[in-house]
Amino acid sequence: MPLAFADRLNNVETSAIRELFKLLGKPGIISFAGGFPDSAMFDVAGIRAASERVLAEEPGAALQYGATEGYQPLREQLATFMQGKGVAGLAPEQLIVTTGSQQALDLLGKTMIDPGDKVIVEGPTFLATIQCFRLYGAEVISAPVDGEGVQPDALERLIVEHRPKLVYLIPTFGNPSGATLSLERRKRVLELAARHQVLVVEDDPYGDLYFGEAPPASLLALSAQVPGSREWLAHCGSLSKVLSPGLRVGWLIAPPELLARAVMCKQFSDAHTSTFAQATAAQYLKSGAMPATLAHVRTVYAERAQAMGDALRAELGDAVEFVQPRGGLFLWVRLTGARGQERDAGALAKRAIDKGVAFVPGTPFFSQNPDAATLRLSFATADVAKIREGVARLGQALKG
C-alpha cells in the first residue's frame, strides 16, 4: 500500500526555482536565477568577532535551550534597530525572533488560515509565500502591481469582494518585481487595513538595500500616522539579505494576540531559533558594525544593478522593458516581442541555459493570471564583468 499523504500537499508543488538549480551544474554557466546575497559581501571578520565574544562572555546562555519568543538581548537589539528605521516606541516584547522571515510567514499561515480562506497577494509576489499559504488551504488571489507597487483602488475592490483573511505585501523592492510602494500608496494601504479591518502583512527583507535615496518609511513606521492601522498590521523582518542567510535570524512584529498564538505554534515546530545564532547576531548589532556593512553592500549592488540595466538596454534593446531598480536584488523584465522576437520567457530560459546563462521565468510568481512574457534577473551574485557577459549571452539566446 502506498503512503497516504496529507491532502494539503495536493495544493502545492516543488519550487520551480529549486528545480531550475538542478540545471546549473553546467561548467561556466552564469546564473541570474538565485535570490541570494553575494557571499563575498558577508562580514566574516565581524561575524567571527561577534561569535567569539559570545563564547567568551555568555557561553552558557548561547549554547543552551532558549525562550521561544527569542533571545532577550537580540530582541532588545532588534527593537533598537527598528526604532532607528522610524518605528517609534517599539518594545522588545512586541516582537518574536523567527528562524528566518520564512518561518514568520509559516506562523502566520498556521495561526490565520483555514482551508478555503482567501488571501490577497501581489501579482507577482514571492513564490514561497504562495506555496506556504496554499499549503494551509488558502485560495490565493492576485492584486495588480505597477512600478509603484500594488494598486490601492484595485486592492480595495478585491478586499470588498473577497473579504480575505489577510493581505500580503512586499512594499519595498519587491521580490520579484523590484517595485517600491510610493508613500501615498502606503498610507492608502494602511487606511484600507483600518477601514476594512483586514490584516496586512508587510514583508521587508530588502528595505535596507537601497541605492542612493532611502525608500519611504515602512508601513509599520507609518502606521502611527494612520489611526487604527497598527492593530491590523504584521511586519516580517530578516537579517538574511543584509548580514547572513546562514544565521537564519528573522522576526515578527504583530498585534499581541496574534504574536501569542505565533509563539504557541513556534513551540510545536522548533522550540526556539538557534540561541547561538541569535547571540551572535545580537553581539554583531551591538558592536555597531551594521551601518558600515550596509553602506558597502548598497554600493556594490547599486553598481551591479546599473550594469545589468545598461547591458539589457545595449544588448536587447526594445525586445525588453523594465524599470531600473532603486534597491533590492532583482530586476523584473518583460519581453515585448518587438520585431517578432521571443515573448515566452519559459522557452527563452531553455535556450539561455544552452548559451550558458540562467534566469527564472516569471510565471511561478503569479498566483493567478501568469504573464508568460516576464522573467526575474538577480544582479546580486555576479560581478560587473559577468553581468555584461551573461546579458550578452541572453541576447544571443533571444536571437535564437
KETORLUM-853007 format. One record per residue (C-alpha): residue number from 0; x, y, z. Coordinates in steps of 0.05 Angstrom, whole numbers, plus 5000, padded with zeros to 4 digits. Example, Ala and Ser with C-alpha at 12.3 -4.5 7.8 and 13.67 -1.06 7.14 Angstrom:
REM KETORLUM-853007
<rec num="0" u="5246" v="4910" w="5156"/>
<rec num="1" u="5273" v="4979" w="5143"/>
END
This chain:
REM KETORLUM-853007
<rec num="0" u="5000" v="5000" w="5000"/>
<rec num="1" u="5027" v="5069" w="4983"/>
<rec num="2" u="5037" v="5121" w="5038"/>
<rec num="3" u="4975" v="5164" w="5049"/>
<rec num="4" u="5000" v="5235" w="5050"/>
<rec num="5" u="4961" v="5295" w="5076"/>
<rec num="6" u="4911" v="5325" w="5028"/>
<rec num="7" u="4943" v="5393" w="5039"/>
<rec num="8" u="5002" v="5371" w="4996"/>
<rec num="9" u="4956" v="5369" w="4936"/>
<rec num="10" u="4954" v="5445" w="4937"/>
<rec num="11" u="5029" v="5457" w="4927"/>
<rec num="12" u="5085" v="5434" w="4882"/>
<rec num="13" u="5160" v="5436" w="4883"/>
<rec num="14" u="5190" v="5505" w="4874"/>
<rec num="15" u="5205" v="5520" w="4802"/>
<rec num="16" u="5266" v="5558" w="4824"/>
<rec num="17" u="5294" v="5500" w="4864"/>
<rec num="18" u="5282" v="5454" w="4804"/>
<rec num="19" u="5319" v="5503" w="4759"/>
<rec num="20" u="5381" v="5498" w="4804"/>
<rec num="21" u="5388" v="5425" w="4782"/>
<rec num="22" u="5405" v="5451" w="4712"/>
<rec num="23" u="5460" v="5497" w="4736"/>
<rec num="24" u="5516" v="5446" w="4742"/>
<rec num="25" u="5540" v="5462" w="4671"/>
<rec num="26" u="5612" v="5489" w="4675"/>
<rec num="27" u="5618" v="5563" w="4662"/>
<rec num="28" u="5545" v="5580" w="4668"/>
<rec num="29" u="5528" v="5650" w="4693"/>
<rec num="30" u="5468" v="5649" w="4738"/>
<rec num="31" u="5419" v="5707" w="4748"/>
<rec num="32" u="5370" v="5657" w="4777"/>
<rec num="33" u="5382" v="5657" w="4852"/>
<rec num="34" u="5352" v="5702" w="4904"/>
<rec num="35" u="5415" v="5700" w="4947"/>
<rec num="36" u="5460" v="5756" w="4971"/>
<rec num="37" u="5532" v="5752" w="4949"/>
<rec num="38" u="5572" v="5711" w="4999"/>
<rec num="39" u="5632" v="5756" w="4984"/>
<rec num="40" u="5593" v="5811" w="5018"/>
<rec num="41" u="5588" v="5775" w="5085"/>
<rec num="42" u="5627" v="5810" w="5140"/>
<rec num="43" u="5663" v="5746" w="5160"/>
<rec num="44" u="5711" v="5782" w="5207"/>
<rec num="45" u="5655" v="5818" w="5242"/>
<rec num="46" u="5613" v="5756" w="5250"/>
<rec num="47" u="5673" v="5717" w="5275"/>
<rec num="48" u="5688" v="5770" w="5326"/>
<rec num="49" u="5615" v="5770" w="5348"/>
<rec num="50" u="5614" v="5695" w="5356"/>
<rec num="51" u="5679" v="5696" w="5395"/>
<rec num="52" u="5651" v="5748" w="5443"/>
<rec num="53" u="5590" v="5704" w="5452"/>
<rec num="54" u="5632" v="5644" w="5472"/>
<rec num="55" u="5676" v="5687" w="5517"/>
<rec num="56" u="5621" v="5726" w="5552"/>
<rec num="57" u="5557" v="5684" w="5551"/>
<rec num="58" u="5572" v="5612" w="5531"/>
<rec num="59" u="5521" v="5580" w="5577"/>
<rec num="60" u="5463" v="5621" w="5551"/>
<rec num="61" u="5484" v="5617" w="5479"/>
<rec num="62" u="5493" v="5542" w="5477"/>
<rec num="63" u="5431" v="5525" w="5519"/>
<rec num="64" u="5358" v="5519" w="5503"/>
<rec num="65" u="5324" v="5587" w="5499"/>
<rec num="66" u="5257" v="5622" w="5502"/>
<rec num="67" u="5211" v="5610" w="5444"/>
<rec num="68" u="5199" v="5685" w="5438"/>
<rec num="69" u="5273" v="5695" w="5425"/>
<rec num="70" u="5339" v="5711" w="5460"/>
<rec num="71" u="5325" v="5773" w="5501"/>
<rec num="72" u="5389" v="5811" w="5483"/>
<rec num="73" u="5373" v="5801" w="5409"/>
<rec num="74" u="5301" v="5823" w="5418"/>
<rec num="75" u="5328" v="5886" w="5450"/>
<rec num="76" u="5378" v="5899" w="5394"/>
<rec num="77" u="5324" v="5886" w="5341"/>
<rec num="78" u="5277" v="5935" w="5375"/>
<rec num="79" u="5332" v="5987" w="5374"/>
<rec num="80" u="5347" v="5970" w="5301"/>
<rec num="81" u="5274" v="5980" w="5282"/>
<rec num="82" u="5269" v="6044" w="5322"/>
<rec num="83" u="5327" v="6070" w="5280"/>
<rec num="84" u="5283" v="6059" w="5220"/>
<rec num="85" u="5227" v="6101" w="5247"/>
<rec num="86" u="5186" v="6052" w="5287"/>
<rec num="87" u="5177" v="6095" w="5349"/>
<rec num="88" u="5167" v="6063" w="5417"/>
<rec num="89" u="5176" v="5991" w="5396"/>
<rec num="90" u="5189" v="5947" w="5457"/>
<rec num="91" u="5227" v="5881" w="5454"/>
<rec num="92" u="5164" v="5846" w="5478"/>
<rec num="93" u="5128" v="5868" w="5415"/>
<rec num="94" u="5170" v="5823" w="5371"/>
<rec num="95" u="5190" v="5750" w="5369"/>
<rec num="96" u="5251" v="5720" w="5336"/>
<rec num="97" u="5238" v="5670" w="5280"/>
<rec num="98" u="5282" v="5623" w="5241"/>
<rec num="99" u="5286" v="5670" w="5182"/>
<rec num="100" u="5227" v="5711" w="5159"/>
<rec num="101" u="5203" v="5649" w="5122"/>
<rec num="102" u="5184" v="5620" w="5189"/>
<rec num="103" u="5146" v="5683" w="5205"/>
<rec num="104" u="5104" v="5673" w="5143"/>
<rec num="105" u="5093" v="5600" w="5161"/>
<rec num="106" u="5070" v="5620" w="5231"/>
<rec num="107" u="5021" v="5670" w="5200"/>
<rec num="108" u="4994" v="5614" w="5157"/>
<rec num="109" u="4986" v="5568" w="5216"/>
<rec num="110" u="4953" v="5620" w="5260"/>
<rec num="111" u="4908" v="5655" w="5210"/>
<rec num="112" u="4889" v="5609" w="5152"/>
<rec num="113" u="4835" v="5556" w="5150"/>
<rec num="114" u="4822" v="5514" w="5087"/>
<rec num="115" u="4781" v="5555" w="5039"/>
<rec num="116" u="4801" v="5622" w="5067"/>
<rec num="117" u="4821" v="5675" w="5017"/>
<rec num="118" u="4886" v="5715" w="5020"/>
<rec num="119" u="4908" v="5771" w="4974"/>
<rec num="120" u="4980" v="5777" w="4949"/>
<rec num="121" u="5013" v="5820" w="4896"/>
<rec num="122" u="5017" v="5795" w="4825"/>
<rec num="123" u="5074" v="5777" w="4821"/>
<rec num="124" u="5099" v="5760" w="4891"/>
<rec num="125" u="5148" v="5717" w="4929"/>
<rec num="126" u="5138" v="5645" w="4905"/>
<rec num="127" u="5148" v="5613" w="4974"/>
<rec num="128" u="5091" v="5656" w="5002"/>
<rec num="129" u="5043" v="5629" w="4950"/>
<rec num="130" u="5064" v="5558" w="4967"/>
<rec num="131" u="5061" v="5569" w="5042"/>
<rec num="132" u="4991" v="5598" w="5042"/>
<rec num="133" u="4965" v="5545" w="4994"/>
<rec num="134" u="4994" v="5491" w="5039"/>
<rec num="135" u="4946" v="5515" w="5093"/>
<rec num="136" u="4888" v="5512" w="5044"/>
<rec num="137" u="4882" v="5585" w="5023"/>
<rec num="138" u="4854" v="5610" w="4958"/>
<rec num="139" u="4909" v="5659" w="4937"/>
<rec num="140" u="4883" v="5719" w="4899"/>
<rec num="141" u="4927" v="5766" w="4859"/>
<rec num="142" u="4925" v="5842" w="4863"/>
<rec num="143" u="4956" v="5881" w="4805"/>
<rec num="144" u="5023" v="5915" w="4813"/>
<rec num="145" u="5057" v="5971" w="4773"/>
<rec num="146" u="5122" v="6009" w="4781"/>
<rec num="147" u="5097" v="6040" w="4846"/>
<rec num="148" u="5075" v="5974" w="4877"/>
<rec num="149" u="5005" v="5948" w="4890"/>
<rec num="150" u="4948" v="5990" w="4862"/>
<rec num="151" u="4905" v="6012" w="4921"/>
<rec num="152" u="4840" v="6021" w="4883"/>
<rec num="153" u="4844" v="5951" w="4855"/>
<rec num="154" u="4865" v="5924" w="4923"/>
<rec num="155" u="4805" v="5955" w="4956"/>
<rec num="156" u="4758" v="5924" w="4904"/>
<rec num="157" u="4788" v="5856" w="4918"/>
<rec num="158" u="4782" v="5865" w="4993"/>
<rec num="159" u="4709" v="5884" w="4988"/>
<rec num="160" u="4694" v="5827" w="4940"/>
<rec num="161" u="4732" v="5771" w="4975"/>
<rec num="162" u="4737" v="5792" w="5049"/>
<rec num="163" u="4806" v="5760" w="5055"/>
<rec num="164" u="4837" v="5734" w="5120"/>
<rec num="165" u="4899" v="5775" w="5104"/>
<rec num="166" u="4935" v="5816" w="5052"/>
<rec num="167" u="5009" v="5801" w="5040"/>
<rec num="168" u="5054" v="5855" w="5010"/>
<rec num="169" u="5128" v="5867" w="4998"/>
<rec num="170" u="5124" v="5943" w="4995"/>
<rec num="171" u="5198" v="5957" w="4986"/>
<rec num="172" u="5239" v="5929" w="4928"/>
<rec num="173" u="5192" v="5871" w="4919"/>
<rec num="174" u="5212" v="5800" w="4900"/>
<rec num="175" u="5207" v="5791" w="4841"/>
<rec num="176" u="5180" v="5857" w="4816"/>
<rec num="177" u="5231" v="5904" w="4847"/>
<rec num="178" u="5174" v="5954" w="4855"/>
<rec num="179" u="5171" v="6002" w="4914"/>
<rec num="180" u="5104" v="6025" w="4941"/>
<rec num="181" u="5100" v="6101" w="4940"/>
<rec num="182" u="5089" v="6140" w="5004"/>
<rec num="183" u="5018" v="6159" w="4983"/>
<rec num="184" u="5000" v="6087" w="4968"/>
<rec num="185" u="5030" v="6063" w="5034"/>
<rec num="186" u="4983" v="6109" w="5072"/>
<rec num="187" u="4925" v="6086" w="5028"/>
<rec num="188" u="4941" v="6013" w="5045"/>
<rec num="189" u="4941" v="6029" w="5119"/>
<rec num="190" u="4875" v="6065" w="5113"/>
<rec num="191" u="4846" v="6004" w="5077"/>
<rec num="192" u="4870" v="5959" w="5134"/>
<rec num="193" u="4836" v="6002" w="5186"/>
<rec num="194" u="4773" v="6014" w="5147"/>
<rec num="195" u="4761" v="5942" w="5126"/>
<rec num="196" u="4792" v="5911" w="5188"/>
<rec num="197" u="4837" v="5864" w="5148"/>
<rec num="198" u="4906" v="5842" w="5170"/>
<rec num="199" u="4961" v="5869" w="5125"/>
<rec num="200" u="5027" v="5831" w="5127"/>
<rec num="201" u="5087" v="5873" w="5109"/>
<rec num="202" u="5147" v="5831" w="5088"/>
<rec num="203" u="5210" v="5873" w="5089"/>
<rec num="204" u="5274" v="5833" w="5075"/>
<rec num="205" u="5302" v="5883" w="5025"/>
<rec num="206" u="5285" v="5952" w="5053"/>
<rec num="207" u="5356" v="5967" w="5076"/>
<rec num="208" u="5386" v="5951" w="5008"/>
<rec num="209" u="5372" v="6018" w="4975"/>
<rec num="210" u="5414" v="6054" w="4923"/>
<rec num="211" u="5421" v="6128" w="4935"/>
<rec num="212" u="5358" v="6158" w="4966"/>
<rec num="213" u="5324" v="6116" w="5020"/>
<rec num="214" u="5255" v="6089" w="5005"/>
<rec num="215" u="5193" v="6113" w="5042"/>
<rec num="216" u="5185" v="6091" w="5114"/>
<rec num="217" u="5157" v="6021" w="5125"/>
<rec num="218" u="5082" v="6010" w="5135"/>
<rec num="219" u="5100" v="5995" w="5207"/>
<rec num="220" u="5134" v="6062" w="5217"/>
<rec num="221" u="5078" v="6099" w="5181"/>
<rec num="222" u="5022" v="6065" w="5220"/>
<rec num="223" u="5029" v="6117" w="5275"/>
<rec num="224" u="5002" v="6168" w="5225"/>
<rec num="225" u="4941" v="6127" w="5206"/>
<rec num="226" u="4894" v="6117" w="5266"/>
<rec num="227" u="4872" v="6046" w="5277"/>
<rec num="228" u="4921" v="6014" w="5227"/>
<rec num="229" u="4973" v="5986" w="5275"/>
<rec num="230" u="4925" v="5934" w="5304"/>
<rec num="231" u="4915" v="5907" w="5233"/>
<rec num="232" u="4988" v="5903" w="5214"/>
<rec num="233" u="5041" v="5849" w="5219"/>
<rec num="234" u="5113" v="5862" w="5199"/>
<rec num="235" u="5165" v="5809" w="5180"/>
<rec num="236" u="5239" v="5827" w="5181"/>
<rec num="237" u="5303" v="5789" w="5167"/>
<rec num="238" u="5379" v="5794" w="5172"/>
<rec num="239" u="5388" v="5744" w="5116"/>
<rec num="240" u="5398" v="5794" w="5059"/>
<rec num="241" u="5440" v="5844" w="5098"/>
<rec num="242" u="5482" v="5802" w="5145"/>
<rec num="243" u="5479" v="5726" w="5131"/>
<rec num="244" u="5425" v="5678" w="5109"/>
<rec num="245" u="5461" v="5622" w="5146"/>
<rec num="246" u="5446" v="5653" w="5214"/>
<rec num="247" u="5371" v="5644" w="5199"/>
<rec num="248" u="5351" v="5704" w="5240"/>
<rec num="249" u="5284" v="5737" w="5226"/>
<rec num="250" u="5230" v="5769" w="5267"/>
<rec num="251" u="5155" v="5781" w="5270"/>
<rec num="252" u="5121" v="5843" w="5298"/>
<rec num="253" u="5046" v="5835" w="5305"/>
<rec num="254" u="4986" v="5851" w="5350"/>
<rec num="255" u="4993" v="5818" w="5418"/>
<rec num="256" u="4940" v="5765" w="5409"/>
<rec num="257" u="4970" v="5744" w="5342"/>
<rec num="258" u="5040" v="5744" w="5370"/>
<rec num="259" u="5019" v="5699" w="5428"/>
<rec num="260" u="4989" v="5648" w="5381"/>
<rec num="261" u="5050" v="5650" w="5336"/>
<rec num="262" u="5094" v="5635" w="5397"/>
<rec num="263" u="5050" v="5575" w="5413"/>
<rec num="264" u="5056" v="5548" w="5343"/>
<rec num="265" u="5131" v="5560" w="5342"/>
<rec num="266" u="5137" v="5517" w="5405"/>
<rec num="267" u="5110" v="5460" w="5364"/>
<rec num="268" u="5158" v="5468" w="5306"/>
<rec num="269" u="5228" v="5485" w="5330"/>
<rec num="270" u="5220" v="5505" w="5404"/>
<rec num="271" u="5264" v="5565" w="5390"/>
<rec num="272" u="5311" v="5594" w="5338"/>
<rec num="273" u="5384" v="5575" w="5348"/>
<rec num="274" u="5407" v="5612" w="5411"/>
<rec num="275" u="5479" v="5613" w="5386"/>
<rec num="276" u="5458" v="5646" w="5321"/>
<rec num="277" u="5414" v="5695" w="5359"/>
<rec num="278" u="5470" v="5712" w="5408"/>
<rec num="279" u="5519" v="5723" w="5351"/>
<rec num="280" u="5470" v="5769" w="5315"/>
<rec num="281" u="5458" v="5807" w="5380"/>
<rec num="282" u="5532" v="5817" w="5390"/>
<rec num="283" u="5541" v="5839" w="5318"/>
<rec num="284" u="5485" v="5891" w="5323"/>
<rec num="285" u="5512" v="5915" w="5390"/>
<rec num="286" u="5581" v="5924" w="5360"/>
<rec num="287" u="5557" v="5980" w="5314"/>
<rec num="288" u="5584" v="5945" w="5252"/>
<rec num="289" u="5518" v="5942" w="5214"/>
<rec num="290" u="5518" v="6013" w="5184"/>
<rec num="291" u="5586" v="6002" w="5150"/>
<rec num="292" u="5564" v="5934" w="5125"/>
<rec num="293" u="5501" v="5963" w="5095"/>
<rec num="294" u="5539" v="6020" w="5063"/>
<rec num="295" u="5585" v="5970" w="5029"/>
<rec num="296" u="5532" v="5924" w="5002"/>
<rec num="297" u="5490" v="5982" w="4978"/>
<rec num="298" u="5549" v="6008" w="4937"/>
<rec num="299" u="5565" v="5941" w="4906"/>
<rec num="300" u="5493" v="5922" w="4889"/>
<rec num="301" u="5479" v="5991" w="4861"/>
<rec num="302" u="5537" v="5984" w="4813"/>
<rec num="303" u="5514" v="5915" w="4792"/>
<rec num="304" u="5442" v="5937" w="4783"/>
<rec num="305" u="5464" v="5994" w="4739"/>
<rec num="306" u="5510" v="5949" w="4698"/>
<rec num="307" u="5453" v="5900" w="4686"/>
<rec num="308" u="5405" v="5954" w="4665"/>
<rec num="309" u="5456" v="5985" w="4618"/>
<rec num="310" u="5473" v="5917" w="4588"/>
<rec num="311" u="5400" v="5899" w="4577"/>
<rec num="312" u="5388" v="5965" w="4540"/>
<rec num="313" u="5451" v="5955" w="4498"/>
<rec num="314" u="5443" v="5881" w="4482"/>
<rec num="315" u="5367" v="5870" w="4480"/>
<rec num="316" u="5342" v="5940" w="4464"/>
<rec num="317" u="5267" v="5944" w="4451"/>
<rec num="318" u="5259" v="5869" w="4459"/>
<rec num="319" u="5252" v="5881" w="4534"/>
<rec num="320" u="5220" v="5931" w="4581"/>
<rec num="321" u="5236" v="5942" w="4654"/>
<rec num="322" u="5241" v="5993" w="4710"/>
<rec num="323" u="5312" v="6007" w="4733"/>
<rec num="324" u="5315" v="5982" w="4806"/>
<rec num="325" u="5327" v="6031" w="4862"/>
<rec num="326" u="5345" v="5976" w="4911"/>
<rec num="327" u="5338" v="5903" w="4929"/>
<rec num="328" u="5367" v="5844" w="4890"/>
<rec num="329" u="5324" v="5837" w="4828"/>
<rec num="330" u="5307" v="5865" w="4760"/>
<rec num="331" u="5239" v="5847" w="4732"/>
<rec num="332" u="5237" v="5843" w="4656"/>
<rec num="333" u="5181" v="5836" w="4606"/>
<rec num="334" u="5193" v="5810" w="4536"/>
<rec num="335" u="5158" v="5857" w="4486"/>
<rec num="336" u="5161" v="5812" w="4425"/>
<rec num="337" u="5189" v="5871" w="4385"/>
<rec num="338" u="5208" v="5853" w="4313"/>
<rec num="339" u="5179" v="5784" w="4322"/>
<rec num="340" u="5227" v="5763" w="4377"/>
<rec num="341" u="5211" v="5714" w="4432"/>
<rec num="342" u="5155" v="5731" w="4481"/>
<rec num="343" u="5154" v="5666" w="4521"/>
<rec num="344" u="5204" v="5671" w="4579"/>
<rec num="345" u="5199" v="5596" w="4592"/>
<rec num="346" u="5221" v="5580" w="4521"/>
<rec num="347" u="5276" v="5632" w="4526"/>
<rec num="348" u="5301" v="5602" w="4591"/>
<rec num="349" u="5315" v="5535" w="4558"/>
<rec num="350" u="5354" v="5568" w="4502"/>
<rec num="351" u="5391" v="5612" w="4552"/>
<rec num="352" u="5416" v="5551" w="4590"/>
<rec num="353" u="5446" v="5526" w="4525"/>
<rec num="354" u="5480" v="5593" w="4517"/>
<rec num="355" u="5509" v="5590" w="4587"/>
<rec num="356" u="5463" v="5637" w="4626"/>
<rec num="357" u="5405" v="5623" w="4673"/>
<rec num="358" u="5346" v="5663" w="4698"/>
<rec num="359" u="5277" v="5648" w="4728"/>
<rec num="360" u="5215" v="5654" w="4683"/>
<rec num="361" u="5162" v="5698" w="4715"/>
<rec num="362" u="5101" v="5653" w="4713"/>
<rec num="363" u="5113" v="5617" w="4780"/>
<rec num="364" u="5110" v="5684" w="4816"/>
<rec num="365" u="5036" v="5695" w="4799"/>
<rec num="366" u="4981" v="5662" w="4839"/>
<rec num="367" u="4932" v="5678" w="4783"/>
<rec num="368" u="4936" v="5700" w="4710"/>
<rec num="369" u="5010" v="5689" w="4700"/>
<rec num="370" u="5047" v="5733" w="4650"/>
<rec num="371" u="5089" v="5686" w="4608"/>
<rec num="372" u="5129" v="5744" w="4579"/>
<rec num="373" u="5161" v="5761" w="4646"/>
<rec num="374" u="5226" v="5739" w="4678"/>
<rec num="375" u="5267" v="5754" w="4740"/>
<rec num="376" u="5341" v="5770" w="4738"/>
<rec num="377" u="5384" v="5775" w="4801"/>
<rec num="378" u="5445" v="5820" w="4797"/>
<rec num="379" u="5469" v="5803" w="4867"/>
<rec num="380" u="5518" v="5747" w="4858"/>
<rec num="381" u="5553" v="5764" w="4792"/>
<rec num="382" u="5606" v="5818" w="4786"/>
<rec num="383" u="5600" v="5871" w="4733"/>
<rec num="384" u="5641" v="5833" w="4681"/>
<rec num="385" u="5599" v="5771" w="4689"/>
<rec num="386" u="5535" v="5811" w="4686"/>
<rec num="387" u="5556" v="5841" w="4620"/>
<rec num="388" u="5576" v="5773" w="4592"/>
<rec num="389" u="5513" v="5740" w="4619"/>
<rec num="390" u="5468" v="5792" w="4588"/>
<rec num="391" u="5505" v="5785" w="4522"/>
<rec num="392" u="5491" v="5710" w="4524"/>
<rec num="393" u="5419" v="5726" w="4539"/>
<rec num="394" u="5417" v="5769" w="4477"/>
<rec num="395" u="5445" v="5712" w="4436"/>
<rec num="396" u="5391" v="5666" w="4464"/>
<rec num="397" u="5337" v="5715" w="4446"/>
<rec num="398" u="5362" v="5718" w="4375"/>
<rec num="399" u="5357" v="5642" w="4372"/>
END
